[in-house]
Amino acid sequence: MDGDRAPRGRDDDRRDDRREDNRDDRRGDRRDDRERDGGGVQRAPRERSTRNDLPRGDREDGRVSSDTLTLSDQDVAYLVGRGGQTRVRLEAYSGAQLELNHGAAEVSGSKEARGRAKLAIQITLQQRNGGKLDIDYSVLEQREDLDIIDVPMDSVGFVLGAKGQALRALESKYQCFMFFDNESVHKGCKRLYVLGPKGARADAIEEVRAMVATKEGRGSSRGPPPPPFGWGDRYGGPPPQQQR
C-alpha cells in the first residue's frame, strides 16, 4: 500500500507546516483564555516568607525582616527564662518574634518592633544580678512610648516583689516593659521606667500607685496618674497644676 502512495512534494510540506502552526495558535489561544479565567494553568509558586529566607535589615515592601544578635549561651538561657516566660514577656511587649538558639537571638518583625525588642534585651541582660545599665537616660527619656513614675525607696521592694516577680507580673498583665534606675535616687525615690502603648502604660502606672498606697498603709486609693513626660520640677520645669 505504501508503494502506491504518491511522493510528497514541497506543497505538501508547506501545508503540514501551516497545519502545525494553526494547532500551535489554537493551543496558545486556549491557554490565554484559561489564564484570564484563572484556571487550568500552573501558577507561579508563592513567594516564601519564612524567617530563614528573609534578608537582614529593613525592606521597603513591607515584608518582615530580622536582625541577629550574638549572645553567650548564658544570655540566651536567661532571655528564655523559666518555662519560656521571659521570652513571652519580651515578645508581648515588643511585638517582635524572638528565636533564641545557642549563641544567638534572631529578632523578627517591623523596624519599630525590632527596636523595642533589642532595647528590652539590652536592659534585661545588663540588669541581670543587679548589674549597672550602660544606657543614656537623656536619650531614653525622649521616647514617646515612655512614662516615668518615682517610687518611694521604702516601696521599691514591694513593687519589685521577691526576685522581681511582682514587677514581672505587671509586665505580663499590661504587656509593658518596666525597670528601675538602680543607680540614682531622686528626692528619696527610685525612678521606674514604663515602656509600652499609652493605655497600657497608664494602667500599669495606676497599679504601681495603688501598690505604693497599700505599702504606705493608705489602702488602694487610686489618684490621678503621674504628670505627663517632660513636666514637673524633677524635669526642671514648673510643677503641673493638674496631673493626668
PLY file of the C-alpha trace (Angstrom):
ply
format ascii 1.0
element vertex 244
property float x
property float y
property float z
element edge 243
property int vertex1
property int vertex2
end_header
0.00 0.00 0.00
2.80 2.40 0.85
4.30 1.83 -2.59
1.11 3.17 -4.27
1.24 6.48 -2.30
2.29 9.49 -4.39
5.58 11.03 -3.38
5.37 14.14 -1.14
6.26 17.44 -2.65
7.11 20.88 -1.33
3.47 21.92 -1.36
2.62 19.02 0.97
5.36 20.08 3.37
4.12 23.67 3.38
0.54 22.51 4.10
1.82 20.41 7.03
3.70 23.39 8.40
0.60 25.57 8.19
-1.50 22.94 9.98
1.11 22.70 12.76
1.21 26.49 13.07
-2.58 26.60 13.31
-2.59 23.96 16.04
0.03 25.95 17.98
-2.05 29.11 17.59
-5.19 27.35 18.86
-3.30 25.94 21.86
-1.95 29.40 22.66
-5.45 30.91 22.44
-6.88 28.28 24.78
-4.03 28.86 27.25
-4.63 32.62 27.18
-8.34 32.03 27.84
-7.60 29.79 30.81
-5.19 32.34 32.29
-7.83 35.05 32.01
-10.33 32.79 33.71
-7.86 31.93 36.47
-7.98 28.17 35.97
-6.32 25.34 34.19
-2.76 26.68 34.37
0.02 26.18 36.80
0.56 29.38 38.71
3.90 30.73 39.81
4.85 29.45 43.26
4.01 31.84 46.10
6.99 33.70 47.42
8.26 32.12 50.61
8.26 34.31 53.69
9.84 32.12 56.32
12.25 33.92 58.59
15.19 31.85 57.35
14.63 33.22 53.84
14.23 36.83 54.87
17.06 39.30 54.36
18.65 41.10 57.28
17.63 44.71 57.85
14.62 46.66 56.63
12.63 46.16 53.48
10.52 48.82 51.79
7.99 46.30 50.50
6.55 45.63 53.97
7.97 42.14 54.39
9.03 41.09 57.86
12.75 41.46 58.43
15.07 40.09 61.09
18.24 41.01 62.96
20.61 38.58 64.64
22.27 39.35 67.98
25.33 37.39 69.05
24.98 36.28 72.67
26.52 33.86 75.09
24.70 30.65 75.92
24.12 32.04 79.42
22.49 35.15 77.95
20.25 33.02 75.75
19.17 30.88 78.69
18.40 33.98 80.74
16.30 35.51 77.96
14.31 32.33 77.59
13.58 32.28 81.31
11.88 29.61 83.33
9.35 27.87 81.14
9.98 30.47 78.41
8.31 33.21 80.44
10.91 35.92 79.82
10.79 35.43 76.07
6.99 35.55 76.13
7.05 38.87 78.03
9.59 40.40 75.65
7.59 39.30 72.61
4.32 40.58 74.09
5.83 43.99 74.83
7.81 44.48 71.63
5.54 42.83 69.06
8.61 41.10 67.63
9.32 37.38 67.41
12.36 36.04 69.22
14.12 32.89 68.16
16.73 32.04 70.77
19.35 29.45 69.94
22.86 28.65 71.11
24.87 31.84 70.91
22.30 33.97 69.06
18.94 35.68 69.21
17.07 36.28 65.96
14.66 39.21 66.27
11.97 39.36 63.57
9.31 41.97 62.94
8.86 45.55 61.83
11.64 48.06 62.33
9.84 49.51 65.36
9.16 46.09 66.91
12.77 45.01 66.45
13.97 48.24 68.04
11.77 47.71 71.09
12.89 44.11 71.41
16.58 44.91 71.15
16.28 47.68 73.75
14.45 45.33 76.12
17.04 42.59 75.56
19.87 45.04 76.26
18.32 46.26 79.51
17.26 42.78 80.65
20.77 41.37 80.25
22.51 44.37 81.79
20.30 44.37 84.86
20.80 40.66 85.48
22.07 40.09 89.00
21.72 43.79 89.79
24.09 44.94 87.07
24.52 48.58 86.07
22.78 49.84 82.97
25.01 51.22 80.23
22.34 53.45 78.77
21.90 57.13 78.00
18.88 58.09 80.10
18.64 61.51 78.45
18.04 59.76 75.11
15.76 57.14 76.64
13.56 59.81 78.20
12.85 61.34 74.79
10.91 58.28 73.68
7.23 58.84 73.03
6.32 55.37 74.28
7.76 56.02 77.74
6.29 57.14 81.06
8.11 57.57 84.36
6.99 57.28 87.95
9.12 57.91 91.05
8.60 55.20 93.66
9.50 55.95 97.33
12.52 53.97 98.45
10.59 52.10 101.14
8.10 50.87 98.50
10.57 49.81 95.81
10.98 46.28 97.22
7.20 45.89 97.43
6.75 46.90 93.78
9.59 44.62 92.71
8.48 41.62 94.75
10.65 38.61 95.56
13.27 38.26 92.79
11.37 40.86 90.76
8.29 38.67 90.39
5.76 41.40 91.21
7.17 43.72 88.55
7.34 40.85 86.02
3.68 40.11 86.74
2.79 43.72 85.93
4.72 43.46 82.66
2.81 40.33 81.69
-0.54 41.79 82.72
-0.17 45.05 80.80
2.31 43.96 78.08
4.76 46.69 79.05
8.47 46.69 79.75
9.34 48.07 83.19
12.60 48.63 85.02
14.11 50.76 87.78
17.10 53.05 87.53
19.10 51.40 90.29
21.95 53.89 90.17
20.16 57.11 91.11
17.84 58.33 93.83
15.54 61.26 93.09
14.24 63.03 96.20
14.03 59.81 98.17
12.60 57.84 95.23
13.80 55.44 92.61
12.67 56.12 89.09
10.56 53.43 87.40
10.54 53.47 83.59
7.49 52.06 81.82
7.64 51.38 78.08
4.62 50.36 76.04
1.41 51.60 74.41
-0.15 54.67 76.03
-3.16 52.93 77.57
-1.10 50.02 78.86
1.42 52.40 80.43
-1.33 54.33 82.18
-2.88 51.14 83.59
0.46 49.80 84.76
1.39 53.06 86.48
-2.03 53.23 88.10
-1.47 49.80 89.63
2.00 50.80 90.82
0.45 53.81 92.55
-2.06 51.51 94.24
0.76 49.19 95.37
2.64 52.15 96.88
-0.51 53.32 98.65
-1.02 49.82 100.09
2.59 49.65 101.27
2.28 53.05 102.93
-0.92 51.99 104.69
-3.18 54.20 102.61
-5.23 51.36 101.20
-5.62 51.03 97.45
-6.62 54.62 96.84
-6.14 55.44 93.18
-5.25 59.03 92.50
-4.55 60.70 89.19
-1.74 59.26 87.07
1.72 60.81 87.23
2.41 64.04 85.32
2.99 63.88 81.58
6.52 63.26 80.45
8.55 66.46 80.39
6.62 68.23 83.16
7.24 68.67 86.86
10.04 70.15 88.92
12.09 66.96 88.66
12.49 67.75 84.92
13.44 71.37 85.52
10.01 72.78 84.64
7.16 74.19 86.74
5.05 71.74 88.76
1.90 70.84 86.83
-1.33 72.41 88.00
-3.29 69.26 87.19
-1.89 65.78 86.79
-3.27 63.47 84.12
0 1
1 2
2 3
3 4
4 5
5 6
6 7
7 8
8 9
9 10
10 11
11 12
12 13
13 14
14 15
15 16
16 17
17 18
18 19
19 20
20 21
21 22
22 23
23 24
24 25
25 26
26 27
27 28
28 29
29 30
30 31
31 32
32 33
33 34
34 35
35 36
36 37
37 38
38 39
39 40
40 41
41 42
42 43
43 44
44 45
45 46
46 47
47 48
48 49
49 50
50 51
51 52
52 53
53 54
54 55
55 56
56 57
57 58
58 59
59 60
60 61
61 62
62 63
63 64
64 65
65 66
66 67
67 68
68 69
69 70
70 71
71 72
72 73
73 74
74 75
75 76
76 77
77 78
78 79
79 80
80 81
81 82
82 83
83 84
84 85
85 86
86 87
87 88
88 89
89 90
90 91
91 92
92 93
93 94
94 95
95 96
96 97
97 98
98 99
99 100
100 101
101 102
102 103
103 104
104 105
105 106
106 107
107 108
108 109
109 110
110 111
111 112
112 113
113 114
114 115
115 116
116 117
117 118
118 119
119 120
120 121
121 122
122 123
123 124
124 125
125 126
126 127
127 128
128 129
129 130
130 131
131 132
132 133
133 134
134 135
135 136
136 137
137 138
138 139
139 140
140 141
141 142
142 143
143 144
144 145
145 146
146 147
147 148
148 149
149 150
150 151
151 152
152 153
153 154
154 155
155 156
156 157
157 158
158 159
159 160
160 161
161 162
162 163
163 164
164 165
165 166
166 167
167 168
168 169
169 170
170 171
171 172
172 173
173 174
174 175
175 176
176 177
177 178
178 179
179 180
180 181
181 182
182 183
183 184
184 185
185 186
186 187
187 188
188 189
189 190
190 191
191 192
192 193
193 194
194 195
195 196
196 197
197 198
198 199
199 200
200 201
201 202
202 203
203 204
204 205
205 206
206 207
207 208
208 209
209 210
210 211
211 212
212 213
213 214
214 215
215 216
216 217
217 218
218 219
219 220
220 221
221 222
222 223
223 224
224 225
225 226
226 227
227 228
228 229
229 230
230 231
231 232
232 233
233 234
234 235
235 236
236 237
237 238
238 239
239 240
240 241
241 242
242 243
